[in-house]
Amino acid sequence: MTGTVLVTGGAGYIGSHTCHQLVEAGEKVIVIDNFYSGHRWAVPEGATLVEGDAGDIDLTTRLMQQHAVDTVIHFAGHIVVPESVVDPLKYYRNNTQNSRNLLEACMQSGVNQFVFSSTAAVYGIPDEQPASETTPTAPINAYGRSKLMTEWMMNDLSQRPDVTDPFRFIALRYFNVAGARPDLKVGQATPEATHLIKVACQAALGQREAIEIFGTDYPTPDGTGVRDYIHVEDLAAAHLSALSYLRAGGDSQVLNCGYGQGYSVREVIQMVKKVSGVDFNVIESPRRAGDSPELIAANQQIRSTLDWQTRYQDLEVICRTAYEWEALWATMQETA
């Protein structure tokens, strides 16, 4: 008999997409969110919503015990890399300290299954491409380090000796997430989002005067940075696959979550222009410090470990759903 799933940050971008899939799969879902960047309307009907902080040990312990939680899916965290450089303690407080508190609540409640929202930022600027789970971790900002520290905590918990029911986890290292549900029930609505596809869609809608390309002299086919873009619905599905894997007794794993295919900044911009039909302005600027020329996921391990079926592995689909959502989101804000 499976229990309830507690989803932290379930009102946010990736969390809300995952909650919709969980509810559609018949799971009992408790969402805890403080609405720092999430939205009440993004939580699906059928999920129980609790306003609160994932780092509140008393609250999360009570929720786990009251609702017979068997697995936590932990999304809640700050994700803006430039901000993490300016205000690192904010990231260590929210991403690391709060994760530590949540793990303590799990220990107090006997919850030994945990799915964690990690990031490819733990690799920093890797020497090898594609980056695999064995690529050395060398994060170059507080965001990446705050996530890696949580991975270390989970690993330490899973290695405790003489434990009858050991703690087991899946850490999913996301690459570049974009897109929206095809039915547009939810999408990227984070106010400070800086992701390329979202920014390009905003330029296509006239919300920005132009979009900047930071660096056109990289050692890549067209001189611009190359990234592995994954549709948010496929990423959400990976969390459900991780949940099934842990419930079946699977061992702890750290898994890259990407398609294993890269697209350049120019290719993404051209695709957004294609799906929007708008030839918006593009400004070429110098490189930004810390940007890697290329970051692509080696994804053999997730494919062999989880029963993960991707459905939206197409840059045009990613960009089209992102653009359609951005247009709808603009209308929603105008009428609010």
Secondary structure in CASP SS format (residue, H / E / C, confidence):
PFRMAT SS
TARGET T0000
AUTHOR 0000-0000-0000
METHOD secondary structure of the structure
MODEL  1
M C 1.00
T C 1.00
G C 1.00
T E 1.00
V E 1.00
L E 1.00
V E 1.00
T E 1.00
G C 1.00
G C 1.00
A C 1.00
G C 1.00
Y H 1.00
I H 1.00
G H 1.00
S H 1.00
H H 1.00
T H 1.00
C H 1.00
H H 1.00
Q H 1.00
L H 1.00
V H 1.00
E H 1.00
A C 1.00
G C 1.00
E C 1.00
K C 1.00
V E 1.00
I E 1.00
V E 1.00
I E 1.00
D E 1.00
N C 1.00
F C 1.00
Y C 1.00
S C 1.00
G C 1.00
H C 1.00
R H 1.00
W H 1.00
A H 1.00
V C 1.00
P C 1.00
E C 1.00
G C 1.00
A C 1.00
T E 1.00
L E 1.00
V E 1.00
E E 1.00
G C 1.00
D C 1.00
A C 1.00
G C 1.00
D C 1.00
I H 1.00
D H 1.00
L H 1.00
T H 1.00
T H 1.00
R H 1.00
L H 1.00
M H 1.00
Q H 1.00
Q H 1.00
H C 1.00
A C 1.00
V E 1.00
D E 1.00
T E 1.00
V E 1.00
I E 1.00
H E 1.00
F C 1.00
A C 1.00
G C 1.00
H C 1.00
I C 1.00
V C 1.00
V H 1.00
P H 1.00
E H 1.00
S H 1.00
V H 1.00
V H 1.00
D C 1.00
P H 1.00
L H 1.00
K H 1.00
Y H 1.00
Y H 1.00
R H 1.00
N H 1.00
N H 1.00
T H 1.00
Q H 1.00
N H 1.00
S H 1.00
R H 1.00
N H 1.00
L H 1.00
L H 1.00
E H 1.00
A H 1.00
C H 1.00
M H 1.00
Q H 1.00
S H 1.00
G C 1.00
V C 1.00
N C 1.00
Q E 1.00
F E 1.00
V E 1.00
F E 1.00
S E 1.00
S E 1.00
T E 1.00
A H 1.00
A H 1.00
V H 1.00
Y H 1.00
G C 1.00
I C 1.00
P C 1.00
D C 1.00
E C 1.00
Q C 1.00
P C 1.00
A E 1.00
S C 1.00
E C 1.00
T C 1.00
T C 1.00
P C 1.00
T C 1.00
A C 1.00
P C 1.00
I C 1.00
N C 1.00
A H 1.00
Y H 1.00
G H 1.00
R H 1.00
S H 1.00
K H 1.00
L H 1.00
M H 1.00
T H 1.00
E H 1.00
W H 1.00
M H 1.00
M H 1.00
N H 1.00
D H 1.00
L H 1.00
S H 1.00
Q C 1.00
R C 1.00
P C 1.00
D C 1.00
V C 1.00
T C 1.00
D C 1.00
P C 1.00
F C 1.00
R E 1.00
F E 1.00
I E 1.00
A E 1.00
L E 1.00
R E 1.00
Y E 1.00
F C 1.00
N E 1.00
V E 1.00
A E 1.00
G C 1.00
A C 1.00
R C 1.00
P C 1.00
D C 1.00
L C 1.00
K C 1.00
V C 1.00
G C 1.00
Q C 1.00
A C 1.00
T C 1.00
P C 1.00
E C 1.00
A C 1.00
T C 1.00
H C 1.00
L H 1.00
I H 1.00
K H 1.00
V H 1.00
A H 1.00
C H 1.00
Q H 1.00
A H 1.00
A H 1.00
L C 1.00
G C 1.00
Q C 1.00
R C 1.00
E C 1.00
A C 1.00
I E 1.00
E E 1.00
I E 1.00
F E 1.00
G C 1.00
T C 1.00
D C 1.00
Y C 1.00
P C 1.00
T C 1.00
P C 1.00
D C 1.00
G C 1.00
T C 1.00
G C 1.00
V E 1.00
R E 1.00
D C 1.00
Y E 1.00
I E 1.00
H E 1.00
V H 1.00
E H 1.00
D H 1.00
L H 1.00
A H 1.00
A H 1.00
A H 1.00
H H 1.00
L H 1.00
S H 1.00
A H 1.00
L H 1.00
S H 1.00
Y H 1.00
L H 1.00
R H 1.00
A C 1.00
G C 1.00
G C 1.00
D C 1.00
S C 1.00
Q E 1.00
V E 1.00
L E 1.00
N E 1.00
C E 1.00
G C 1.00
Y C 1.00
G C 1.00
Q C 1.00
G C 1.00
Y E 1.00
S E 1.00
V H 1.00
R H 1.00
E H 1.00
V H 1.00
I H 1.00
Q H 1.00
M H 1.00
V H 1.00
K H 1.00
K H 1.00
V H 1.00
S H 1.00
G C 1.00
V C 1.00
D C 1.00
F C 1.00
N C 1.00
V E 1.00
I E 1.00
E E 1.00
S E 1.00
P C 1.00
R C 1.00
R C 1.00
A C 1.00
G C 1.00
D C 1.00
S C 1.00
P C 1.00
E E 1.00
L E 1.00
I C 1.00
A E 1.00
A C 1.00
N C 1.00
Q H 1.00
Q H 1.00
I H 1.00
R H 1.00
S H 1.00
T H 1.00
L C 1.00
D C 1.00
W C 1.00
Q C 1.00
T C 1.00
R C 1.00
Y C 1.00
Q C 1.00
D C 1.00
L H 1.00
E H 1.00
V H 1.00
I H 1.00
C H 1.00
R H 1.00
T H 1.00
A H 1.00
Y H 1.00
E H 1.00
W H 1.00
E H 1.00
A H 1.00
L H 1.00
W H 1.00
A H 1.00
T H 1.00
M H 1.00
Q H 1.00
E H 1.00
T H 1.00
A C 1.00
END
